[in-house]
Amino acid sequence: MSFILEKRIKVADNLYLSPMGCGTWAWGNRFLWGYTPQRDEELQRVFNLLVSQGVTWFDTGDSYGTGKFKGRSETLLGKFSRDYRGDHQDEIVIATKLAPYPWRLTPDSLVKAYNQSAARVGRSIDLVQLHWSPANYFPWQEKPMLEGLAQLYHQGKVKAIGLSNYGPKNLLRAYNYLLDRGVKISTLQIQYSLLSTHPFVKLGLKELCQQLDIKIIAYSPLALGLLTGKYWDENILPSGVRGALFRQLLPAVKPLLYTLKEIAQNNGKTMAQVAINWCICKGTIPIPGAKTLQQAQENLGALCWRLSAAEVVELDRVALSLKRQMIQNIFQTG
Ligand SMILES: NC(=O)c1ccc[n+]([C@@H]2O[C@H](COP(=O)([O-])OP(=O)(O)OC[C@H]3O[C@@H](n4cnc5c(N)ncnc54)[C@H](OP(=O)(O)O)[C@@H]3O)[C@@H](O)[C@H]2O)c1
């Protein structure tokens, strides 16, 4: 019996997403997330739990897993979907992101990349997003990539098209370009959390997306785990790049962690649940990553309730007062 049944969100005529998805960057990435195949059984349990509870959509990317783990996240999602039997079985949605690698220069090369992703997943992919825009460093590549997305849509290979890491100027240009080709952009994926409000607020993406009826997908909604409160002590941090980043951020972001903790306690929730719920209250669709069954279970508790308006205002106030925010993705455009 599933107990998480919030209304699904329509993003295109035949595509609906649960109000929270699951990000799977860590399901194959060694460099930042220390992935090893020993984790696969637990990841399958994560997948099964989420789907059974109505969180039926998963965000992946053809760059999630490189070298000998090339495309691992897509491959795992394909296997987990095929193996799954249970509630919401027919509602599973896979969204991938195709990277505009420098060797992908033509529309055909993007279509070929899609075909490789679909082969790894073992079926067609529902939502295809361009992972980032090459506009900042190789603007000539952008139109062929958008053209490739249009071809995927018109060939009926995907249900909807999305973009990621686009700023408003660039988004509007891409939107009009695709509209001229009979394709409407359905989603925009950006870094959005209490520690990353920049593109959404300062760049004005919120208003533009409302105007263009584009749904915003919030990636890294837990600020890579920092907002869960488990990395509170500078001496107990994850290894590698994340640890170095958290060590720099922690002194400046403690006021936010205290506020999150207080609001969580008042609601009988955890900090992670409040941080995710805040993204939902802002009208975005968050995709927290989960590596363990316990994390997935906890993140499910972000659904079926909402922070009060006053709590959202208080979180906004503290977040805005911080001297530091999460670093922005180098591929985010204006
Ligand atoms: N479009 C883009 O350019 C882009 C960029 C980044 C991410 N994304 C997408 O967004 C997804 C989510 O972002 P993210 O994975 O970067 O970061 P995130 O969701 O902010 O953080 C996920 C990490 O936080 C920890 N965590 C999750 N739930 C927890 C819980 N309940 N309690 C304690 N710790 C918990 C886990 O790491 P530990 O256990 O190791 O702490 C987990 O891997 C990605 O998987 C990917 O699909 C897209």
The ligand as an SDF file (V2000), in Angstrom:
LIG
                    3D

 48 52  0  0  0  0  0  0  0  0999 V2000
   21.8430   19.5090  -14.1530 N   0  0  0  0  0  0  0  0  0  0  0  0
   22.9750   19.5050  -13.5060 C   0  0  0  0  0  0  0  0  0  0  0  0
   23.9850   20.0820  -13.9420 O   0  0  0  0  0  0  0  0  0  0  0  0
   23.0430   18.7870  -12.1830 C   0  0  0  0  0  0  0  0  0  0  0  0
   24.1100   19.0340  -11.2990 C   0  0  0  0  0  0  0  0  0  0  0  0
   24.0970   18.3760  -10.0780 C   0  0  0  0  0  0  0  0  0  0  0  0
   23.0800   17.4830   -9.7610 C   0  0  0  0  0  0  0  0  0  0  0  0
   22.0900   17.2330  -10.6640 N   0  0  0  0  0  0  0  0  0  0  0  0
   20.9890   16.2800  -10.3680 C   0  0  0  0  0  0  0  0  0  0  0  0
   20.4160   16.5670   -9.1000 O   0  0  0  0  0  0  0  0  0  0  0  0
   20.4600   15.4090   -8.2740 C   0  0  0  0  0  0  0  0  0  0  0  0
   20.5270   15.7750   -6.8160 C   0  0  0  0  0  0  0  0  0  0  0  0
   21.6190   16.6000   -6.5310 O   0  0  0  0  0  0  0  0  0  0  0  0
   22.9320   16.0590   -5.8160 P   0  0  0  0  0  0  0  0  0  0  0  0
   22.9310   14.5840   -5.8240 O   0  0  0  0  0  0  0  0  0  0  0  0
   24.0450   16.8130   -6.4590 O   0  0  0  0  0  0  0  0  0  0  0  0
   22.8380   16.6560   -4.3390 O   0  0  0  0  0  0  0  0  0  0  0  0
   21.7520   16.6690   -3.1890 P   0  0  0  0  0  0  0  0  0  0  0  0
   20.5040   16.0500   -3.6260 O   0  0  0  0  0  0  0  0  0  0  0  0
   21.7330   18.0590   -2.6950 O   0  0  0  0  0  0  0  0  0  0  0  0
   22.4860   15.7700   -2.0880 O   0  0  0  0  0  0  0  0  0  0  0  0
   22.4980   14.3830   -2.2320 C   0  0  0  0  0  0  0  0  0  0  0  0
   23.4310   13.7400   -1.1990 C   0  0  0  0  0  0  0  0  0  0  0  0
   23.0660   14.1420    0.1140 O   0  0  0  0  0  0  0  0  0  0  0  0
   23.1580   13.0260    0.9920 C   0  0  0  0  0  0  0  0  0  0  0  0
   21.7850   12.7570    1.4530 N   0  0  0  0  0  0  0  0  0  0  0  0
   20.6510   12.6430    0.6980 C   0  0  0  0  0  0  0  0  0  0  0  0
   19.5620   12.4530    1.4650 N   0  0  0  0  0  0  0  0  0  0  0  0
   19.9980   12.4630    2.7220 C   0  0  0  0  0  0  0  0  0  0  0  0
   19.3560   12.3170    3.9750 C   0  0  0  0  0  0  0  0  0  0  0  0
   18.0370   12.1700    4.0590 N   0  0  0  0  0  0  0  0  0  0  0  0
   20.1080   12.3560    5.0970 N   0  0  0  0  0  0  0  0  0  0  0  0
   21.4390   12.5260    5.0330 C   0  0  0  0  0  0  0  0  0  0  0  0
   22.1180   12.6670    3.8840 N   0  0  0  0  0  0  0  0  0  0  0  0
   21.4110   12.6330    2.7240 C   0  0  0  0  0  0  0  0  0  0  0  0
   23.7660   11.8860    0.1990 C   0  0  0  0  0  0  0  0  0  0  0  0
   25.1980   11.9640    0.1990 O   0  0  0  0  0  0  0  0  0  0  0  0
   26.1320   11.4500    1.4060 P   0  0  0  0  0  0  0  0  0  0  0  0
   25.4480   10.2890    2.0350 O   0  0  0  0  0  0  0  0  0  0  0  0
   27.4180   11.1250    0.7600 O   0  0  0  0  0  0  0  0  0  0  0  0
   26.2690   12.6320    2.3110 O   0  0  0  0  0  0  0  0  0  0  0  0
   23.2810   12.2260   -1.2040 C   0  0  0  0  0  0  0  0  0  0  0  0
   24.0400   11.6440   -2.2130 O   0  0  0  0  0  0  0  0  0  0  0  0
   21.6740   14.6440   -8.8220 C   0  0  0  0  0  0  0  0  0  0  0  0
   21.7000   13.3060   -8.3920 O   0  0  0  0  0  0  0  0  0  0  0  0
   21.4650   14.8310  -10.3060 C   0  0  0  0  0  0  0  0  0  0  0  0
   20.4630   13.9600  -10.7680 O   0  0  0  0  0  0  0  0  0  0  0  0
   22.0380   17.8960  -11.8560 C   0  0  0  0  0  0  0  0  0  0  0  0
  1  2  1  0
  2  3  2  0
  2  4  1  0
  4  5  1  0
  4 48  2  0
  5  6  2  0
  6  7  1  0
  7  8  2  0
  8  9  1  0
  8 48  1  0
  9 10  1  0
  9 46  1  0
 10 11  1  0
 11 12  1  0
 11 44  1  0
 12 13  1  0
 13 14  1  0
 14 15  2  0
 14 16  1  0
 14 17  1  0
 17 18  1  0
 18 19  2  0
 18 20  1  0
 18 21  1  0
 21 22  1  0
 22 23  1  0
 23 24  1  0
 23 42  1  0
 24 25  1  0
 25 26  1  0
 25 36  1  0
 26 27  1  0
 26 35  1  0
 27 28  2  0
 28 29  1  0
 29 30  1  0
 29 35  2  0
 30 31  1  0
 30 32  2  0
 32 33  1  0
 33 34  2  0
 34 35  1  0
 36 37  1  0
 36 42  1  0
 37 38  1  0
 38 39  2  0
 38 40  1  0
 38 41  1  0
 42 43  1  0
 44 45  1  0
 44 46  1  0
 46 47  1  0
M  CHG  2   8   1  16  -1
M  END
$$$$
